[in-house]
Amino acid sequence: MTWNHISPETVKQLGMTCQQKEYPYLLNIILGDPINYRGGIINLEIGPVTIKIEGKEIMINFDILLLGNDKAVLGMP
């Protein structure tokens, strides 16, 4: 299973509001350790929001996660 992620900085910059996830989950790095963000638990999200990709509009949710230099990362179902 994969998810869409957005950085907390981007959420703040765009003035979006976040909410608690109904089903938080633990996210681990490749070595098996929890990510170094909010205790490794992904528990905040935004959405659904409408985004436009190559002229097509879709509605998706984003989980909030530190992403380094990236503003958002789209998962692939």
PQR file with spaces between the fields and no chain letter, atoms N, CA, C, O and H, PARSE charges and radii, in Angstrom:
ATOM       1  N    MET     1       0.846   -1.176    0.000 -0.4000 1.5000
ATOM       2  CA   MET     1       0.000    0.000    0.000 -0.0000 2.0000
ATOM       3  C    MET     1       0.892    1.240    0.000  0.5500 1.7000
ATOM       4  O    MET     1       1.933    1.255    0.657 -0.5500 1.4000
ATOM       5  N    THR     2       0.496    2.264   -0.722 -0.4000 1.5000
ATOM       6  CA   THR     2       1.248    3.515   -0.758 -0.0000 2.0000
ATOM       7  C    THR     2       0.316    4.676   -0.441  0.5500 1.7000
ATOM       8  O    THR     2      -0.906    4.556   -0.534 -0.5500 1.4000
ATOM       9  H    THR     2      -0.350    2.252   -1.255  0.4000 1.0000
ATOM      10  N    TRP     3       0.910    5.792   -0.070 -0.4000 1.5000
ATOM      11  CA   TRP     3       0.137    6.970    0.283 -0.0000 2.0000
ATOM      12  C    TRP     3       0.721    8.193   -0.416  0.5500 1.7000
ATOM      13  O    TRP     3       1.843    8.156   -0.921 -0.5500 1.4000
ATOM      14  H    TRP     3       1.902    5.889    0.006  0.4000 1.0000
ATOM      15  N    ASN     4      -0.051    9.272   -0.438 -0.4000 1.5000
ATOM      16  CA   ASN     4       0.403   10.567   -0.927 -0.0000 2.0000
ATOM      17  C    ASN     4       0.874   11.362    0.282  0.5500 1.7000
ATOM      18  O    ASN     4       0.218   11.356    1.324 -0.5500 1.4000
ATOM      19  H    ASN     4      -0.962    9.301   -0.027  0.4000 1.0000
ATOM      20  N    HIS     5       1.998   12.041    0.150 -0.4000 1.5000
ATOM      21  CA   HIS     5       2.543   12.815    1.265 -0.0000 2.0000
ATOM      22  C    HIS     5       2.768   14.264    0.867  0.5500 1.7000
ATOM      23  O    HIS     5       3.041   14.574   -0.293 -0.5500 1.4000
ATOM      24  H    HIS     5       2.530   12.045   -0.696  0.4000 1.0000
ATOM      25  N    ILE     6       2.649   15.142    1.851 -0.4000 1.5000
ATOM      26  CA   ILE     6       2.898   16.565    1.662 -0.0000 2.0000
ATOM      27  C    ILE     6       3.686   17.055    2.874  0.5500 1.7000
ATOM      28  O    ILE     6       3.468   16.587    3.992 -0.5500 1.4000
ATOM      29  H    ILE     6       2.427   14.891    2.793  0.4000 1.0000
ATOM      30  N    SER     7       4.593   17.992    2.654 -0.4000 1.5000
ATOM      31  CA   SER     7       5.418   18.483    3.757 -0.0000 2.0000
ATOM      32  C    SER     7       4.618   19.448    4.634  0.5500 1.7000
ATOM      33  O    SER     7       3.740   20.152    4.135 -0.5500 1.4000
ATOM      34  H    SER     7       4.770   18.372    1.746  0.4000 1.0000
ATOM      35  N    PRO     8       4.912   19.484    5.931 -0.5600 1.5000
ATOM      36  CA   PRO     8       4.211   20.428    6.810  0.2800 2.0000
ATOM      37  C    PRO     8       4.450   21.881    6.400  0.5500 1.7000
ATOM      38  O    PRO     8       3.578   22.729    6.589 -0.5500 1.4000
ATOM      39  N    GLU     9       5.623   22.171    5.840 -0.4000 1.5000
ATOM      40  CA   GLU     9       5.920   23.528    5.380 -0.0000 2.0000
ATOM      41  C    GLU     9       5.000   23.934    4.227  0.5500 1.7000
ATOM      42  O    GLU     9       4.548   25.077    4.163 -0.5500 1.4000
ATOM      43  H    GLU     9       6.331   21.482    5.686  0.4000 1.0000
ATOM      44  N    THR    10       4.725   23.001    3.322 -0.4000 1.5000
ATOM      45  CA   THR    10       3.845   23.286    2.192 -0.0000 2.0000
ATOM      46  C    THR    10       2.414   23.492    2.671  0.5500 1.7000
ATOM      47  O    THR    10       1.714   24.378    2.179 -0.5500 1.4000
ATOM      48  H    THR    10       5.092   22.072    3.374  0.4000 1.0000
ATOM      49  N    VAL    11       1.977   22.681    3.625 -0.4000 1.5000
ATOM      50  CA   VAL    11       0.639   22.846    4.191 -0.0000 2.0000
ATOM      51  C    VAL    11       0.498   24.249    4.779  0.5500 1.7000
ATOM      52  O    VAL    11      -0.502   24.930    4.555 -0.5500 1.4000
ATOM      53  H    VAL    11       2.545   21.962    4.025  0.4000 1.0000
ATOM      54  N    LYS    12       1.513   24.670    5.535 -0.4000 1.5000
ATOM      55  CA   LYS    12       1.483   25.998    6.154 -0.0000 2.0000
ATOM      56  C    LYS    12       1.523   27.100    5.083  0.5500 1.7000
ATOM      57  O    LYS    12       0.763   28.066    5.153 -0.5500 1.4000
ATOM      58  H    LYS    12       2.325   24.116    5.718  0.4000 1.0000
ATOM      59  N    GLN    13       2.407   26.948    4.103 -0.4000 1.5000
ATOM      60  CA   GLN    13       2.560   27.954    3.043 -0.0000 2.0000
ATOM      61  C    GLN    13       1.265   28.147    2.260  0.5500 1.7000
ATOM      62  O    GLN    13       0.940   29.267    1.867 -0.5500 1.4000
ATOM      63  H    GLN    13       3.024   26.164    4.046  0.4000 1.0000
ATOM      64  N    LEU    14       0.528   27.069    2.034 -0.4000 1.5000
ATOM      65  CA   LEU    14      -0.707   27.141    1.267 -0.0000 2.0000
ATOM      66  C    LEU    14      -1.924   27.477    2.126  0.5500 1.7000
ATOM      67  O    LEU    14      -3.029   27.642    1.607 -0.5500 1.4000
ATOM      68  H    LEU    14       0.792   26.159    2.354  0.4000 1.0000
ATOM      69  N    GLY    15      -1.722   27.578    3.432 -0.4000 1.5000
ATOM      70  CA   GLY    15      -2.822   27.915    4.335 -0.0000 2.0000
ATOM      71  C    GLY    15      -3.852   26.807    4.474  0.5500 1.7000
ATOM      72  O    GLY    15      -5.028   27.069    4.725 -0.5500 1.4000
ATOM      73  H    GLY    15      -0.825   27.445    3.853  0.4000 1.0000
ATOM      74  N    MET    16      -3.410   25.577    4.311 -0.4000 1.5000
ATOM      75  CA   MET    16      -4.323   24.438    4.403 -0.0000 2.0000
ATOM      76  C    MET    16      -4.502   24.032    5.867  0.5500 1.7000
ATOM      77  O    MET    16      -3.632   24.282    6.701 -0.5500 1.4000
ATOM      78  H    MET    16      -2.454   25.364    4.107  0.4000 1.0000
ATOM      79  N    THR    17      -5.623   23.415    6.161 -0.4000 1.5000
ATOM      80  CA   THR    17      -5.847   22.907    7.511 -0.0000 2.0000
ATOM      81  C    THR    17      -5.717   21.394    7.499  0.5500 1.7000
ATOM      82  O    THR    17      -6.121   20.724    6.548 -0.5500 1.4000
ATOM      83  H    THR    17      -6.329   23.212    5.483  0.4000 1.0000
ATOM      84  N    CYS    18      -5.153   20.878    8.561 -0.4000 1.5000
ATOM      85  CA   CYS    18      -4.984   19.432    8.665 -0.0000 2.0000
ATOM      86  C    CYS    18      -5.913   18.888    9.742  0.5500 1.7000
ATOM      87  O    CYS    18      -6.428   19.626   10.582 -0.5500 1.4000
ATOM      88  H    CYS    18      -4.825   21.422    9.334  0.4000 1.0000
ATOM      89  N    GLN    19      -6.109   17.592    9.689 -0.4000 1.5000
ATOM      90  CA   GLN    19      -6.917   16.931   10.697 -0.0000 2.0000
ATOM      91  C    GLN    19      -6.251   15.612   11.079  0.5500 1.7000
ATOM      92  O    GLN    19      -5.363   15.117   10.385 -0.5500 1.4000
ATOM      93  H    GLN    19      -5.691   16.993    9.007  0.4000 1.0000
ATOM      94  N    GLN    20      -6.701   15.066   12.190 -0.4000 1.5000
ATOM      95  CA   GLN    20      -6.198   13.774   12.637 -0.0000 2.0000
ATOM      96  C    GLN    20      -6.667   12.692   11.672  0.5500 1.7000
ATOM      97  O    GLN    20      -7.811   12.709   11.216 -0.5500 1.4000
ATOM      98  H    GLN    20      -7.422   15.468   12.754  0.4000 1.0000
ATOM      99  N    LYS    21      -5.775   11.751   11.364 -0.4000 1.5000
ATOM     100  CA   LYS    21      -6.160   10.619   10.534 -0.0000 2.0000
ATOM     101  C    LYS    21      -7.065    9.687   11.325  0.5500 1.7000
ATOM     102  O    LYS    21      -6.875    9.497   12.527 -0.5500 1.4000
ATOM     103  H    LYS    21      -4.846   11.738   11.734  0.4000 1.0000
ATOM     104  N    GLU    22      -8.030    9.117   10.662 -0.4000 1.5000
ATOM     105  CA   GLU    22      -8.891    8.141   11.320 -0.0000 2.0000
ATOM     106  C    GLU    22      -8.090    6.893   11.686  0.5500 1.7000
ATOM     107  O    GLU    22      -8.315    6.288   12.735 -0.5500 1.4000
ATOM     108  H    GLU    22      -8.184    9.271    9.686  0.4000 1.0000
ATOM     109  N    TYR    23      -7.151    6.511   10.813 -0.4000 1.5000
ATOM     110  CA   TYR    23      -6.326    5.329   11.037 -0.0000 2.0000
ATOM     111  C    TYR    23      -4.848    5.690   10.915  0.5500 1.7000
ATOM     112  O    TYR    23      -4.257    5.505    9.850 -0.5500 1.4000
ATOM     113  H    TYR    23      -6.968    7.002    9.961  0.4000 1.0000
ATOM     114  N    PRO    24      -4.232    6.210   12.001 -0.5600 1.5000
ATOM     115  CA   PRO    24      -2.790    6.520   11.957  0.2800 2.0000
ATOM     116  C    PRO    24      -1.987    5.247   11.689  0.5500 1.7000
ATOM     117  O    PRO    24      -2.454    4.139   11.953 -0.5500 1.4000
ATOM     118  N    TYR    25      -0.777    5.419   11.163 -0.4000 1.5000
ATOM     119  CA   TYR    25       0.072    4.258   10.897 -0.0000 2.0000
ATOM     120  C    TYR    25       1.528    4.585   11.201  0.5500 1.7000
ATOM     121  O    TYR    25       1.943    5.744   11.167 -0.5500 1.4000
ATOM     122  H    TYR    25      -0.397    6.319   10.949  0.4000 1.0000
ATOM     123  N    LEU    26       2.284    3.548   11.494 -0.4000 1.5000
ATOM     124  CA   LEU    26       3.715    3.659   11.747 -0.0000 2.0000
ATOM     125  C    LEU    26       4.440    3.580   10.413  0.5500 1.7000
ATOM     126  O    LEU    26       4.157    2.701    9.599 -0.5500 1.4000
ATOM     127  H    LEU    26       1.947    2.607   11.521  0.4000 1.0000
ATOM     128  N    LEU    27       5.376    4.498   10.188 -0.4000 1.5000
ATOM     129  CA   LEU    27       6.149    4.498    8.959 -0.0000 2.0000
ATOM     130  C    LEU    27       7.610    4.261    9.304  0.5500 1.7000
ATOM     131  O    LEU    27       8.191    4.994   10.106 -0.5500 1.4000
ATOM     132  H    LEU    27       5.605    5.212   10.849  0.4000 1.0000
ATOM     133  N    ASN    28       8.203    3.242    8.703 -0.4000 1.5000
ATOM     134  CA   ASN    28       9.594    2.881    8.950 -0.0000 2.0000
ATOM     135  C    ASN    28      10.461    3.198    7.745  0.5500 1.7000
ATOM     136  O    ASN    28       9.997    3.173    6.606 -0.5500 1.4000
ATOM     137  H    ASN    28       7.732    2.646    8.052  0.4000 1.0000
ATOM     138  N    ILE    29      11.739    3.499    8.014 -0.4000 1.5000
ATOM     139  CA   ILE    29      12.704    3.646    6.933 -0.0000 2.0000
ATOM     140  C    ILE    29      13.099    2.248    6.448  0.5500 1.7000
ATOM     141  O    ILE    29      12.695    1.248    7.041 -0.5500 1.4000
ATOM     142  H    ILE    29      12.116    3.520    8.940  0.4000 1.0000
ATOM     143  N    ILE    30      13.870    2.181    5.398 -0.4000 1.5000
ATOM     144  CA   ILE    30      14.241    0.898    4.792 -0.0000 2.0000
ATOM     145  C    ILE    30      14.908   -0.040    5.802  0.5500 1.7000
ATOM     146  O    ILE    30      14.701   -1.251    5.738 -0.5500 1.4000
ATOM     147  H    ILE    30      14.198    2.994    4.916  0.4000 1.0000
ATOM     148  N    LEU    31      15.696    0.492    6.725 -0.4000 1.5000
ATOM     149  CA   LEU    31      16.380   -0.338    7.715 -0.0000 2.0000
ATOM     150  C    LEU    31      15.448   -0.867    8.801  0.5500 1.7000
ATOM     151  O    LEU    31      15.862   -1.673    9.634 -0.5500 1.4000
ATOM     152  H    LEU    31      15.864    1.476    6.777  0.4000 1.0000
ATOM     153  N    GLY    32      14.188   -0.420    8.798 -0.4000 1.5000
ATOM     154  CA   GLY    32      13.211   -0.914    9.756 -0.0000 2.0000
ATOM     155  C    GLY    32      12.958   -0.002   10.941  0.5500 1.7000
ATOM     156  O    GLY    32      12.049   -0.257   11.731 -0.5500 1.4000
ATOM     157  H    GLY    32      13.851    0.235    8.122  0.4000 1.0000
ATOM     158  N    ASP    33      13.749    1.061   11.082 -0.4000 1.5000
ATOM     159  CA   ASP    33      13.542    2.002   12.182 -0.0000 2.0000
ATOM     160  C    ASP    33      12.421    2.973   11.829  0.5500 1.7000
ATOM     161  O    ASP    33      12.224    3.296   10.657 -0.5500 1.4000
ATOM     162  H    ASP    33      14.487    1.268   10.441  0.4000 1.0000
ATOM     163  N    PRO    34      11.674    3.447   12.853 -0.5600 1.5000
ATOM     164  CA   PRO    34      10.631    4.443   12.571  0.2800 2.0000
ATOM     165  C    PRO    34      11.254    5.725   12.010  0.5500 1.7000
ATOM     166  O    PRO    34      12.383    6.077   12.351 -0.5500 1.4000
ATOM     167  N    ILE    35      10.509    6.412   11.152 -0.4000 1.5000
ATOM     168  CA   ILE    35      10.985    7.693   10.630 -0.0000 2.0000
ATOM     169  C    ILE    35      11.189    8.670   11.782  0.5500 1.7000
ATOM     170  O    ILE    35      10.592    8.517   12.848 -0.5500 1.4000
ATOM     171  H    ILE    35       9.591    6.127   10.875  0.4000 1.0000
ATOM     172  N    ASN    36      12.017    9.652   11.566 -0.4000 1.5000
ATOM     173  CA   ASN    36      12.326   10.639   12.600 -0.0000 2.0000
ATOM     174  C    ASN    36      11.385   11.831   12.470  0.5500 1.7000
ATOM     175  O    ASN    36      11.815   12.947   12.181 -0.5500 1.4000
ATOM     176  H    ASN    36      12.501    9.776   10.700  0.4000 1.0000
ATOM     177  N    TYR    37      10.104   11.582   12.687 -0.4000 1.5000
ATOM     178  CA   TYR    37       9.089   12.638   12.609 -0.0000 2.0000
ATOM     179  C    TYR    37       7.882   12.189   13.411  0.5500 1.7000
ATOM     180  O    TYR    37       7.309   11.134   13.141 -0.5500 1.4000
ATOM     181  H    TYR    37       9.755   10.675   12.923  0.4000 1.0000
ATOM     182  N    ARG    38       7.496   12.983   14.394 -0.4000 1.5000
ATOM     183  CA   ARG    38       6.324   12.715   15.221 -0.0000 2.0000
ATOM     184  C    ARG    38       6.306   11.291   15.772  0.5500 1.7000
ATOM     185  O    ARG    38       5.262   10.640   15.803 -0.5500 1.4000
ATOM     186  H    ARG    38       7.961   13.840   14.614  0.4000 1.0000
ATOM     187  N    GLY    39       7.476   10.815   16.207 -0.4000 1.5000
ATOM     188  CA   GLY    39       7.564    9.487   16.800 -0.0000 2.0000
ATOM     189  C    GLY    39       7.362    8.351   15.823  0.5500 1.7000
ATOM     190  O    GLY    39       7.130    7.213   16.232 -0.5500 1.4000
ATOM     191  H    GLY    39       8.325   11.344   16.182  0.4000 1.0000
ATOM     192  N    GLY    40       7.447    8.646   14.528 -0.4000 1.5000
ATOM     193  CA   GLY    40       7.287    7.613   13.511 -0.0000 2.0000
ATOM     194  C    GLY    40       5.837    7.334   13.138  0.5500 1.7000
ATOM     195  O    GLY    40       5.567    6.507   12.268 -0.5500 1.4000
ATOM     196  H    GLY    40       7.636    9.570   14.196  0.4000 1.0000
ATOM     197  N    ILE    41       4.900    8.024   13.797 -0.4000 1.5000
ATOM     198  CA   ILE    41       3.477    7.803   13.539 -0.0000 2.0000
ATOM     199  C    ILE    41       2.940    8.884   12.594  0.5500 1.7000
ATOM     200  O    ILE    41       3.071   10.077   12.869 -0.5500 1.4000
ATOM     201  H    ILE    41       5.120    8.696   14.505  0.4000 1.0000
ATOM     202  N    ILE    42       2.345    8.463   11.495 -0.4000 1.5000
ATOM     203  CA   ILE    42       1.700    9.381   10.565 -0.0000 2.0000
ATOM     204  C    ILE    42       0.247    9.500   11.028  0.5500 1.7000
ATOM     205  O    ILE    42      -0.555    8.581   10.859 -0.5500 1.4000
ATOM     206  H    ILE    42       2.239    7.494   11.272  0.4000 1.0000
ATOM     207  N    ASN    43      -0.069   10.660   11.617 -0.4000 1.5000
ATOM     208  CA   ASN    43      -1.406   10.813   12.193 -0.0000 2.0000
ATOM     209  C    ASN    43      -2.119   12.099   11.762  0.5500 1.7000
ATOM     210  O    ASN    43      -3.199   12.402   12.270 -0.5500 1.4000
ATOM     211  H    ASN    43       0.582   11.406   11.754  0.4000 1.0000
ATOM     212  N    LEU    44      -1.532   12.852   10.838 -0.4000 1.5000
ATOM     213  CA   LEU    44      -2.167   14.071   10.332 -0.0000 2.0000
ATOM     214  C    LEU    44      -2.324   13.980    8.821  0.5500 1.7000
ATOM     215  O    LEU    44      -1.486   13.403    8.128 -0.5500 1.4000
ATOM     216  H    LEU    44      -0.655   12.606   10.426  0.4000 1.0000
ATOM     217  N    GLU    45      -3.417   14.562    8.319 -0.4000 1.5000
ATOM     218  CA   GLU    45      -3.674   14.537    6.880 -0.0000 2.0000
ATOM     219  C    GLU    45      -4.403   15.800    6.459  0.5500 1.7000
ATOM     220  O    GLU    45      -4.950   16.530    7.286 -0.5500 1.4000
ATOM     221  H    GLU    45      -4.098   15.031    8.882  0.4000 1.0000
ATOM     222  N    ILE    46      -4.398   16.042    5.157 -0.4000 1.5000
ATOM     223  CA   ILE    46      -5.247   17.074    4.557 -0.0000 2.0000
ATOM     224  C    ILE    46      -6.051   16.410    3.455  0.5500 1.7000
ATOM     225  O    ILE    46      -5.653   15.384    2.904 -0.5500 1.4000
ATOM     226  H    ILE    46      -3.953   15.450    4.486  0.4000 1.0000
ATOM     227  N    GLY    47      -7.172   17.005    3.149 -0.4000 1.5000
ATOM     228  CA   GLY    47      -7.937   16.500    2.029 -0.0000 2.0000
ATOM     229  C    GLY    47      -9.311   16.031    2.434  0.5500 1.7000
ATOM     230  O    GLY    47      -9.671   16.040    3.611 -0.5500 1.4000
ATOM     231  H    GLY    47      -7.495   17.838    3.597  0.4000 1.0000
ATOM     232  N    PRO    48     -10.062   15.625    1.453 -0.5600 1.5000
ATOM     233  CA   PRO    48      -9.613   15.522    0.070  0.2800 2.0000
ATOM     234  C    PRO    48      -9.426   16.890   -0.580  0.5500 1.7000
ATOM     235  O    PRO    48     -10.167   17.835   -0.307 -0.5500 1.4000
ATOM     236  N    VAL    49      -8.431   16.969   -1.433 -0.4000 1.5000
ATOM     237  CA   VAL    49      -8.155   18.175   -2.202 -0.0000 2.0000
ATOM     238  C    VAL    49      -8.154   17.809   -3.682  0.5500 1.7000
ATOM     239  O    VAL    49      -7.866   16.672   -4.055 -0.5500 1.4000
ATOM     240  H    VAL    49      -7.830   16.202   -1.655  0.4000 1.0000
ATOM     241  N    THR    50      -8.476   18.780   -4.506 -0.4000 1.5000
ATOM     242  CA   THR    50      -8.467   18.571   -5.949 -0.0000 2.0000
ATOM     243  C    THR    50      -7.128   19.037   -6.495  0.5500 1.7000
ATOM     244  O    THR    50      -6.711   20.170   -6.254 -0.5500 1.4000
ATOM     245  H    THR    50      -8.710   19.704   -4.203  0.4000 1.0000
ATOM     246  N    ILE    51      -6.458   18.162   -7.227 -0.4000 1.5000
ATOM     247  CA   ILE    51      -5.210   18.543   -7.899 -0.0000 2.0000
ATOM     248  C    ILE    51      -5.379   18.294   -9.389  0.5500 1.7000
ATOM     249  O    ILE    51      -6.202   17.480   -9.809 -0.5500 1.4000
ATOM     250  H    ILE    51      -6.797   17.241   -7.422  0.4000 1.0000
ATOM     251  N    LYS    52      -4.592   19.002  -10.174 -0.4000 1.5000
ATOM     252  CA   LYS    52      -4.667   18.874  -11.624 -0.0000 2.0000
ATOM     253  C    LYS    52      -3.324   18.357  -12.128  0.5500 1.7000
ATOM     254  O    LYS    52      -2.282   18.972  -11.902 -0.5500 1.4000
ATOM     255  H    LYS    52      -3.924   19.663   -9.833  0.4000 1.0000
ATOM     256  N    ILE    53      -3.366   17.231  -12.806 -0.4000 1.5000
ATOM     257  CA   ILE    53      -2.157   16.624  -13.370 -0.0000 2.0000
ATOM     258  C    ILE    53      -2.408   16.365  -14.848  0.5500 1.7000
ATOM     259  O    ILE    53      -3.334   15.644  -15.220 -0.5500 1.4000
ATOM     260  H    ILE    53      -4.212   16.731  -12.989  0.4000 1.0000
ATOM     261  N    GLU    54      -1.573   16.964  -15.679 -0.4000 1.5000
ATOM     262  CA   GLU    54      -1.676   16.819  -17.127 -0.0000 2.0000
ATOM     263  C    GLU    54      -3.111   17.048  -17.613  0.5500 1.7000
ATOM     264  O    GLU    54      -3.631   16.308  -18.449 -0.5500 1.4000
ATOM     265  H    GLU    54      -0.821   17.550  -15.377  0.4000 1.0000
ATOM     266  N    GLY    55      -3.737   18.102  -17.059 -0.4000 1.5000
ATOM     267  CA   GLY    55      -5.071   18.490  -17.487 -0.0000 2.0000
ATOM     268  C    GLY    55      -6.212   17.705  -16.865  0.5500 1.7000
ATOM     269  O    GLY    55      -7.378   18.008  -17.118 -0.5500 1.4000
ATOM     270  H    GLY    55      -3.315   18.703  -16.380  0.4000 1.0000
ATOM     271  N    LYS    56      -5.900   16.709  -16.063 -0.4000 1.5000
ATOM     272  CA   LYS    56      -6.937   15.893  -15.437 -0.0000 2.0000
ATOM     273  C    LYS    56      -7.036   16.237  -13.956  0.5500 1.7000
ATOM     274  O    LYS    56      -6.023   16.254  -13.256 -0.5500 1.4000
ATOM     275  H    LYS    56      -4.953   16.463  -15.858  0.4000 1.0000
ATOM     276  N    GLU    57      -8.246   16.510  -13.472 -0.4000 1.5000
ATOM     277  CA   GLU    57      -8.447   16.821  -12.064 -0.0000 2.0000
ATOM     278  C    GLU    57      -8.811   15.556  -11.297  0.5500 1.7000
ATOM     279  O    GLU    57      -9.662   14.775  -11.722 -0.5500 1.4000
ATOM     280  H    GLU    57      -9.068   16.496  -14.041  0.4000 1.0000
ATOM     281  N    ILE    58      -8.148   15.373  -10.160 -0.4000 1.5000
ATOM     282  CA   ILE    58      -8.445   14.230   -9.296 -0.0000 2.0000
ATOM     283  C    ILE    58      -8.515   14.720   -7.854  0.5500 1.7000
ATOM     284  O    ILE    58      -7.892   15.722   -7.504 -0.5500 1.4000
ATOM     285  H    ILE    58      -7.456   16.007   -9.815  0.4000 1.0000
ATOM     286  N    MET    59      -9.267   14.020   -7.028 -0.4000 1.5000
ATOM     287  CA   MET    59      -9.367   14.341   -5.611 -0.0000 2.0000
ATOM     288  C    MET    59      -8.586   13.287   -4.825  0.5500 1.7000
ATOM     289  O    MET    59      -8.801   12.085   -4.980 -0.5500 1.4000
ATOM     290  H    MET    59      -9.773   13.206   -7.313  0.4000 1.0000
ATOM     291  N    ILE    60      -7.657   13.780   -3.961 -0.4000 1.5000
ATOM     292  CA   ILE    60      -6.861   12.861   -3.155 -0.0000 2.0000
ATOM     293  C    ILE    60      -6.639   13.449   -1.763  0.5500 1.7000
ATOM     294  O    ILE    60      -6.852   14.640   -1.536 -0.5500 1.4000
ATOM     295  H    ILE    60      -7.482   14.757   -3.835  0.4000 1.0000
ATOM     296  N    ASN    61      -6.217   12.613   -0.857 -0.4000 1.5000
ATOM     297  CA   ASN    61      -5.786   13.016    0.479 -0.0000 2.0000
ATOM     298  C    ASN    61      -4.264   12.972    0.516  0.5500 1.7000
ATOM     299  O    ASN    61      -3.638   12.205   -0.215 -0.5500 1.4000
ATOM     300  H    ASN    61      -6.044   11.646   -1.040  0.4000 1.0000
ATOM     301  N    PHE    62      -3.676   13.800    1.372 -0.4000 1.5000
ATOM     302  CA   PHE    62      -2.241   13.791    1.607 -0.0000 2.0000
ATOM     303  C    PHE    62      -1.975   13.570    3.083  0.5500 1.7000
ATOM     304  O    PHE    62      -2.594   14.213    3.931 -0.5500 1.4000
ATOM     305  H    PHE    62      -4.184   14.423    1.966  0.4000 1.0000
ATOM     306  N    ASP    63      -1.063   12.669    3.394 -0.4000 1.5000
ATOM     307  CA   ASP    63      -0.572   12.517    4.756 -0.0000 2.0000
ATOM     308  C    ASP    63       0.594   13.474    4.940  0.5500 1.7000
ATOM     309  O    ASP    63       1.381   13.677    4.016 -0.5500 1.4000
ATOM     310  H    ASP    63      -0.560   12.147    2.705  0.4000 1.0000
ATOM     311  N    ILE    64       0.711   14.060    6.118 -0.4000 1.5000
ATOM     312  CA   ILE    64       1.745   15.059    6.373 -0.0000 2.0000
ATOM     313  C    ILE    64       3.008   14.378    6.889  0.5500 1.7000
ATOM     314  O    ILE    64       2.968   13.595    7.838 -0.5500 1.4000
ATOM     315  H    ILE    64       0.071   13.895    6.869  0.4000 1.0000
ATOM     316  N    LEU    65       4.141   14.697    6.235 -0.4000 1.5000
ATOM     317  CA   LEU    65       5.412   14.047    6.520 -0.0000 2.0000
ATOM     318  C    LEU    65       6.550   14.958    6.064  0.5500 1.7000
ATOM     319  O    LEU    65       6.442   15.612    5.027 -0.5500 1.4000
ATOM     320  H    LEU    65       4.173   15.333    5.464  0.4000 1.0000
ATOM     321  N    LEU    66       7.634   15.006    6.828 -0.4000 1.5000
ATOM     322  CA   LEU    66       8.829   15.734    6.375 -0.0000 2.0000
ATOM     323  C    LEU    66       9.341   15.076    5.106  0.5500 1.7000
ATOM     324  O    LEU    66       9.482   13.854    5.050 -0.5500 1.4000
ATOM     325  H    LEU    66       7.723   14.475    7.670  0.4000 1.0000
ATOM     326  N    LEU    67       9.621   15.885    4.081 -0.4000 1.5000
ATOM     327  CA   LEU    67      10.015   15.337    2.779 -0.0000 2.0000
ATOM     328  C    LEU    67      11.346   15.863    2.270  0.5500 1.7000
ATOM     329  O    LEU    67      11.661   15.677    1.094 -0.5500 1.4000
ATOM     330  H    LEU    67       9.506   16.877    4.127  0.4000 1.0000
ATOM     331  N    GLY    68      12.124   16.502    3.100 -0.4000 1.5000
ATOM     332  CA   GLY    68      13.385   17.052    2.624 -0.0000 2.0000
ATOM     333  C    GLY    68      13.128   18.202    1.678  0.5500 1.7000
ATOM     334  O    GLY    68      12.449   19.160    2.047 -0.5500 1.4000
ATOM     335  H    GLY    68      11.868   16.653    4.055  0.4000 1.0000
ATOM     336  N    ASN    69      13.657   18.130    0.458 -0.4000 1.5000
ATOM     337  CA   ASN    69      13.499   19.212   -0.517 -0.0000 2.0000
ATOM     338  C    ASN    69      12.186   19.158   -1.287  0.5500 1.7000
ATOM     339  O    ASN    69      11.834   20.118   -1.972 -0.5500 1.4000
ATOM     340  H    ASN    69      14.209   17.352    0.159  0.4000 1.0000
ATOM     341  N    ASP    70      11.461   18.051   -1.186 -0.4000 1.5000
ATOM     342  CA   ASP    70      10.216   17.901   -1.940 -0.0000 2.0000
ATOM     343  C    ASP    70       9.053   18.559   -1.211  0.5500 1.7000
ATOM     344  O    ASP    70       9.022   18.598    0.019 -0.5500 1.4000
ATOM     345  H    ASP    70      11.747   17.271   -0.630  0.4000 1.0000
ATOM     346  N    LYS    71       8.102   19.073   -1.974 -0.4000 1.5000
ATOM     347  CA   LYS    71       6.901   19.695   -1.392 -0.0000 2.0000
ATOM     348  C    LYS    71       5.784   18.667   -1.228  0.5500 1.7000
ATOM     349  O    LYS    71       5.013   18.728   -0.270 -0.5500 1.4000
ATOM     350  H    LYS    71       8.127   19.041   -2.973  0.4000 1.0000
ATOM     351  N    ALA    72       5.699   17.723   -2.165 -0.4000 1.5000
ATOM     352  CA   ALA    72       4.684   16.673   -2.123 -0.0000 2.0000
ATOM     353  C    ALA    72       5.183   15.474   -2.908  0.5500 1.7000
ATOM     354  O    ALA    72       5.991   15.610   -3.827 -0.5500 1.4000
ATOM     355  H    ALA    72       6.325   17.673   -2.944  0.4000 1.0000
ATOM     356  N    VAL    73       4.692   14.291   -2.535 -0.4000 1.5000
ATOM     357  CA   VAL    73       5.038   13.052   -3.234 -0.0000 2.0000
ATOM     358  C    VAL    73       3.747   12.284   -3.437  0.5500 1.7000
ATOM     359  O    VAL    73       3.010   12.022   -2.486 -0.5500 1.4000
ATOM     360  H    VAL    73       4.036   14.181   -1.788  0.4000 1.0000
ATOM     361  N    LEU    74       3.481   11.926   -4.686 -0.4000 1.5000
ATOM     362  CA   LEU    74       2.286   11.141   -4.999 -0.0000 2.0000
ATOM     363  C    LEU    74       2.634    9.673   -4.987  0.5500 1.7000
ATOM     364  O    LEU    74       3.618    9.251   -5.594 -0.5500 1.4000
ATOM     365  H    LEU    74       4.080   12.139   -5.458  0.4000 1.0000
ATOM     366  N    GLY    75       1.812    8.886   -4.283 -0.4000 1.5000
ATOM     367  CA   GLY    75       1.981    7.428   -4.273 -0.0000 2.0000
ATOM     368  C    GLY    75       1.302    6.811   -5.475  0.5500 1.7000
ATOM     369  O    GLY    75       0.611    7.489   -6.234 -0.5500 1.4000
ATOM     370  H    GLY    75       1.013    9.229   -3.790  0.4000 1.0000
ATOM     371  N    MET    76       1.506    5.533   -5.635 -0.4000 1.5000
ATOM     372  CA   MET    76       0.872    4.821   -6.739 -0.0000 2.0000
ATOM     373  C    MET    76       0.065    3.682   -6.148  0.5500 1.7000
ATOM     374  O    MET    76       0.643    2.772   -5.554 -0.5500 1.4000
ATOM     375  H    MET    76       2.068    4.982   -5.018  0.4000 1.0000
ATOM     376  N    PRO    77      -1.271    3.703   -6.294 -0.5600 1.5000
ATOM     377  CA   PRO    77      -2.104    2.631   -5.720  0.2800 2.0000
ATOM     378  C    PRO    77      -1.831    1.299   -6.391  0.5500 1.7000
ATOM     379  O    PRO    77      -2.441    0.291   -6.034 -0.5500 1.4000
